Amino acid sequence: MTNDIGKVKNGFGLPGRGLEGTPAVGRWLRVLGRALVLAGLWLPAARAQTAAISGGLLQACVSAAVARARAAGVVPGAQRTTFLLSGDSQVFSHVFTHADCVGFVAAGARQTQALELVVQTAEGRPVARSATPATLAYAVHCGHAGEQVFATLRMLDGQGEVVFVPLEHADGRPGALSALEDCPALGTPRPAPIAVGPEPVGKSIEEQFAVARTELSELGYGSDQVVGFGTLPADQHDARGVVLAPDRCYALVAVGSRDILDLDLRVFGPRLPLQPAGVDVSRKRAARVKLCAEAPARYVLDVSAFQGEGAYAVQAFELNEPAAAPGVVGQMRIAYAEVLARMRRRGMLGTVLTSGIVQQEDAIGIPLTLSAGACYAVAVVAASEPDNAGLQLGLRGEHAELVALDTRPNDAPLVFHCAQHNELLQAVVRSTQGRAAARFVLVLGREAVAVAEAP
């Protein structure tokens, strides 16, 4: 018999150290760590809806694998589903009704990258552990009648739904789990670093910040300050509290010393219960998270070294925002300000032309009247999460011919066009597969001289 004990968070549940043991965290962060145990972490409704779709398919895959295992003589227990953020733990108890071997299965949905499953006695002694961190974890324990054990799931990397089920009479790994490995809804482990010889010598922390400062200044970011620093052993996390200015937008840049080859940054906040505010787990020496701070603007920076070890620092670059524009609210202020900065670099001034909603896997056309001899910039900025991912922008001529196209995956799509004669074009905003319906604003940029001469 298996029971759900609930989520456990030791600080952040980060490997090797909790918030209480992190140097220079401060009283607020210690209180915050204790409050997390009571409050829990809840995701925004949009992310929960996406997870529900992926998790539903995963549950179906697990049910099919369990049915196949039942045909082989295995007796499944209650199937349970939970949602875990990186560092979260979920504990289930199991009581042996008779002497038996029970296998414990944990399968993570998309966006999960590494799960750990540990089986412990009531005294806390580990008796079984999954072989390696994976998105499909399995551990087996043979117990006596009346024995109670606790199966602890820990999300080591990633986040998403996890399906847990105990399998009685499962001495060894049931063959039915092999089919579960092919489930399209199962998470994908982060690939291990490829041995390609010695890594090139990395830049120092100061040199990396100088590069980031140059790149971000071209996007409209100005003043900066160090908001966190420390040292990271390999595969470890460090949590730091930071207070930002409410209603200001930032680029948080985390860089490591020369021996850190892959650095990750996760940001939680701004109030209790904490919510994920941004993440960068790309395979790079530096990580960047952009956000607009909301009151009370108290955030927690979770920095981890996926490959290598050494010192790290986090710097906050403040965005110099333009005047408020209709329809530009929330996090989309960042993409809007960056688009205007990119236009300015080409000598153009941008303004919001119109707004609209594009449905999933659909396209919407917006007519544009361009004057002969003038150059223009056209951009689209999305209002919903995940920012501008999945939106494409193209320009079509009077005979439906393609004039310009931008399909970049992350930055707001931006195209330029110089009209040879008076033209009537269509700006086509397209939502790609997997992107939900999104509200957007269309930004039109004109040459600064033309704007000054306009009546």
Number of C-alpha atoms within 10 A of each C-alpha: 12 19 14 15 13 13 20 20 22 18 24 26 22 23 14 11 16 18 24 19 13 17 11 13 17 13 11 10 22 17 13 20 20 16 16 18 16 12 13 15 19 16 17 10 9 13 13 16 12 14 19 16 12 21 26 16 16 26 23 13 22 26 17 16 20 24 15 17 19 17 10 14 11 20 16 20 17 11 17 16 18 16 23 26 23 22 21 23 25 21 18 20 19 20 16 19 13 11 13 16 18 24 23 27 24 26 27 33 30 22 21 27 24 23 30 23 27 22 25 19 15 12 9 10 12 14 16 19 20 19 12 13 19 24 28 27 22 27 22 23 19 17 18 13 11 12 15 18 23 24 28 21 24 26 28 24 23 24 23 24 26 28 21 24 21 27 22 22 19 22 15 13 14 19 12 18 19 11 13 20 17 10 16 14 22 27 27 18 18 17 8 8 11 6 7 6 6 6 9 8 9 15 16 14 18 13 12 18 20 12 11 19 19 12 12 17 17 14 22 21 23 16 12 16 11 13 18 20 18 17 18 22 17 14 15 17 25 27 26 22 23 15 14 20 15 14 14 18 25 24 20 23 23 30 31 32 23 18 17 23 23 21 28 24 25 20 24 20 22 22 14 15 16 21 18 18 20 16 18 19 19 14 16 15 23 26 22 22 17 22 20 21 22 18 14 14 18 21 23 23 24 19 29 26 25 24 20 18 22 16 17 23 20 25 21 23 23 23 25 19 17 13 7 10 12 12 16 20 12 15 18 23 24 25 22 28 23 24 25 23 23 19 25 19 11 15 14 21 23 25 16 19 15 14 18 14 16 21 15 17 15 14 16 15 16 15 12 17 11 19 15 12 10 15 18 20 22 26 27 28 27 28 22 17 14 14 19 24 19 22 29 22 25 21 24 19 15 11 8 10 10 13 16 16 17 17 17 15 12 12 17 24 24 23 20 19 14 13 16 12 11 12 14 15 22 20 23 17 24 20 23 17 11 10 18 19 14 21 15 23 23 21 21 23 25 22 18 15 11 13 13 9 7 7 5
